[in-house]
Amino acid sequence: MNEPTTDNHQRDPLFETDHLRDDFRGRTVRGGTITIAAEAIKFIITMGSLPILARLLSPDDYGLIAMVMVIASLATEFTHMGLSAATIQQKDITREQISTLFWVNALIGVVLMVTLAALSPVIAWFYKEPQLVNLTLALSLAFLIGGLSVQHLALLRRQMKFASLARIEITAAVLAVGGAITAAWLGAGFWSLAIMHLSRTFLILLGAALTTRFVPSKPTRATGTRAMLRFGFNLAVFNTLSLKVRDFDRLLLGRVLGSGPTGLYANAHSLLLIPLSRINLPLTLVALPTLSRLQDEPDRFRLYYKQGILMLTSITLPLVCFAATSAPQIVTVVLGDQWLDAIPIFIALAPAALAVSLEPASRWIFVSTGNTARQLRFGLIAAPFTLLGIVIGLQFGPVSVALGLGIALLLLRIPELIYCFRFTPGHWSDPLRAAARPFCAALIAGAPVLWFALAPPIELSHPAITLALQLAMFSLIYAAVWIALPGGRNELRQVLALAKDLKPAG
C-alpha cells in the first residue's frame, strides 16, 4: 500500500522519518520504556480513582454508563477509520495527504455524533431506561472531539515522540479523574463518569494540537490517499467485528438483566481487562511504527517482533494468573464490600483475559505489513463465533457470559496466528515460543498463591494485607522461575544489554 511521494513534495520535519533510523534500536527501546511508564502512571490514576468512585457511585450508575458506552464503542473505530494506523504504517506521507485524512476523520466524527444523538430515544427504549436519552446526547460529543484528534496523535506516534504523548495523556487523565471525583462527591451520579470521558477526550485533542502545531489545509483530491483509506477501512471494519463485537456482552446483559447486573459485570470486566489494555496499547503503539519501518528487513523484523512479544507476555500473562488466583482480595480491596457479587464474574473472565493478552501477536503482523484486508477476512469469520459464545452464555447469567466470551476468543487464537503469518517474515509458532517462558513461570507462581488464598496459614486482619503478601509471594516466585527455566540467564543478559539503549544518544 506504500505509494511514492509526489515530485513537488517539500521535505517537512513533521512528516519525515529518515532521521529515526539513526539509533533506531535506542529510540525503540526508549520509546517503549516511556510509553509503558506512562501507561503505568495512567493505570495508577485510573485504578486509584476506581475505589473512590466505586464507593461514591452505585452498580446502577456504572450500569447506565456501560449501556451507552457499549453502543458508542461499536462506532468508535469508525471515528479513526483506521487512518491513524495508515499514517503510521505509510513509508512516505505529505502534508496534503494528512490534511485530507484530517477532514475525513472530522467528517466521520460529525456523522457519528449526529447518528448517536438521533438514536438516543431508541437506545433508551431498548434498555427501558429513560435517563439514557440525555446521557447519550452528551456522550455523542466524544465522536466529534475524537475525530479532530486522530491525525495529530498519529503524527506524534509516527515521529516516535512518545514523551510528548505521555505528557498529554497523563495530564488529561489527572484532570479528567479529578473532575469525575469532584462531580461524584457533589452528587452528580452517573454524570460524573460522562464528565470524565468527555473531558479526557477534549484535553487530549487540545494537547496534541498544541504539540504538533499541525494546521490542516483544504482537502484535495489525487493526493495518494486512496490506498491509505482502503487500508484504514479494512482495519476499522476488522476492529469493529473482531474487537468490538465482544462488547455485546454488556449490551445483551443490559437488555436482558438491567443496569444492576450489567454494572457488576462492567466493573469486573474493567478491573481485569483495563490493566491488560494499558499494557497492550503502549507496546502496540511502539511496535507498529518500529515494525513498519523494518518491512524490508526480514531478519530484523522477526527479531524485534519476538523481543516485543516476550516483553508483552512477560507482563500480561503473570497479571492474568495473579488476578485469577487472588480475585476475592482484589475485588474487595479495590471495589469494596458492595461489589462482592462481582467476584465470580471476575474469575470467569480469566480465559478472556488470557486471549486478550495474546491479541497483539497477530495484530502487529497484520497492521505493520499492511495486510489489513487479510485481517478483515479473518474478522468476518471470527465475529459471529465470538457472538455465539456470548449468546450461549447469556442463557445462564453473567458468569456464563464471561466464560462463553473467553472460550470463544481462546479457540480463535491459533487459527488467527496461522493465517496472519502466511506470506510474512517469521512463523506462527514464534509468539507461542516467546510466550512459553512467562506462561510456565506464571502457572508455577500461581499455585502457592492460590493455596494461600484458599487455606491461609495465618489469620490476617485486612484483605489488603493478604493481597500485598500474595503479590509479594507471586512476584518473587515468578521472577525466580522465569530466570531458572532453560535459557533464562541468556534472556536476562539480553534484557540487561537492552538497558544500555535507554541512555540518550550522544
Secondary structure, DSSP 8 states (H G I E B T S, - for coil): ------TT----TTT--GGGGTTHHHHHHHHHHHHHHHHHHHHHHHHHHHHHHHHHS-HHHHHHHHHHHHHHHHHHHHHHTTHHHHHHH-SS--HHHHHHHHHHHHHHHHHHHHHHHHTHHHHHHHHT-TTHHHHHHHHTHHHHHHHHHHHHHHHHHHTT-HHHHHHHHHHHHHHHHHHHHHHHHTT-TTHHHHHHHHHHHHHHHHHHHHHH--------SSSS-HHHHHHHHHHHHHIIIIISGGGHHHHHHHHHH-HHHHHHHHHHHHHHHHHHHHHHHHHHHHHHHHHHHTTT-HHHHHHHHHHHHHHHHHHHHHHHHHHHHTHHHHHHHHH-GGGGGGHHHHHHTHHHHHHHHTTHHHHHHHHHTT-HHHHHHHHHHHHHHHHHHHHHHHTT-HHHHHHHHHHHHHHHHHHHHHHHTTTSSS-TTHHHHHHHHHHHHHHHHHHHHHHHHHS-SS--S-HHHHHHHHHHHHHHHHHHHHHHSTTHHHHHHHHHHHGGGGS---
